Amino acid sequence: MPGESLAVHPLSFLRQTRGWGKAEFARLMQAHGRSLGIPLATNRTTVWKWEHGQEPDADAQRVLADLLRVPYERTREEEWPRWLPVWDVTTLSAPWTEAGTVEALSELVGSGRMDRRGFLTITGAALTGLAASWVDAPSAFAAALDGDQVTDTMVATIEQRISTLRTLDDQLGGGTLLEQARGDLALVTGLLSVGRCTENVRIRLYALAARVSHLTGWMAYDAGLRSVGQRYYVGALRGARTAGDDAFGAFVLAEMGVHVSEAGRTADRVHLITTAIDNAPRTLSPYTRSFLYLHKAEALSRDGDHRQAGTALHHAVSLWDQRRTEENPDWLAWYGEAQLRSTEGKVLLRSGQVERATGSLEASVWSAAPRDKAVRSSRLAEARLAGGDLDGALDAANYGAELLESSISSIRALDRLKEFSARLEPRKSVPSVREFRERLQTLPVAV
């Protein structure tokens, strides 16, 4: 899986889900190899090496494929470890119908707590196919299921709960609130599965399922559970399509791109945001289109196309200047000047415009919500360090650390501070650097 650091290898995840220890798995491989006439010397150390970057030889992969009942042709079509059967999830395979959406959401409710922290389950062709399916899927509504009546008041109450949860997330971070979001998704999914309601209420429920599934995915991502977060995003994409809310669907595709680009798959992100923009409703407000083009600027910048990234950034700022408050969708209420300046700073920094980048990032940090202050402080620290201001860089990083110590729960913020800390290695003997790095080691790890 080029470009991705695997904190948990797919083979490790596969073993864990089947209850195989390293030694037991090695014995299974040897025994299955003998049954196929392929002698293997697999042992516990061999398994450890496979899970830490070494690719099994052709014989071992053939035996493993047969053991897992994976067609051998697949091992020749897909690179190791992409052919391992850990990427097959209901959210991708269910049909793009109302029943398929309920099936996918129900599967999320039942298995969404599974932690696949270290690798992304949806990349490459599967991700491209998902985007194409979102474009082509129908928005059909079947007859109401038997069950209790779901009223407008009930839906309005849940909508308010989700709005409040989104506000709390900005203040506290995703790790603290993830279980509550999962519970709200289970409630909405249950209403869709057994509730009886009018077509208008049913549409609102699917739209609400999309909102809460996205929010749950966002919180999972903030808590460091990238693959789990992806799966919730797919649920959100399905809910939006079933509700006929293509504006929110475009938003979700843009957000999914963040996951894949941080795993090194920058071209995938460019494809996702291009699909989102090309298929978003023509009636989309300048405010929402500004958000999408800001994502495009970030995607192109990460992919190394700084010229096109600058063009997209300019378009995002121009659209932002054309916005009208009454056009703002509730699910994008958090998007504002702070987010715009944050991405502007990152794009400028990658293109080597350090001074301008620092100014934009400073404006972003000071105007952001508390959790975003914690996340963005490390990028500001990076910019100041690139400009030769070590003391200023440490001030920014320590500010982020202070927020994590006092009130914010965000693995994402902690991980970014650790990335900045690695940049300080050449200066590790400086007392203030040593003090910051020691402080970082004591920060609480949530979730």
ABEGO torsion letter per residue (X at the ends): XBGBBBABBAAAAAAAAAGBBAAAAAAAAAAAAAAAGBBBABBAAAAAAAAAGBBBBAAAAAAAAAAAGBBAAAAAABBOAAABBAABBAAAABBBBAAAAAAAAAAAAAAAABBBAABBABBEAAAAAAAAAAAABBBBBBBBBBEBBBBAAAAAAAAAAAAAAAAAAAAAEAAAAAAAAAAAAAAAAAAAAABBBBAAAAAAAAAAAAAAAAAAAAAAAAAGBAAAAAAAAAAAAAAAAAAGBAAAAAAAAAAAAAAAAAAGBAAAAAAAAAAAAAABBAABBAAAAAAAAAAAAAAAAAAGBAAAAAAAAAAAAAAAAABBAAABBAAAAABBAAAAAAAAAAAAAAAGBAAAAAAAAAAAAAABBAAAAAAAAAAAAAAAAAAGBAAAAAAAAAAAAAAAAAABBBAAAAAAAAAAAAAAAAAAABAAAAAAAAAAAABBBBX
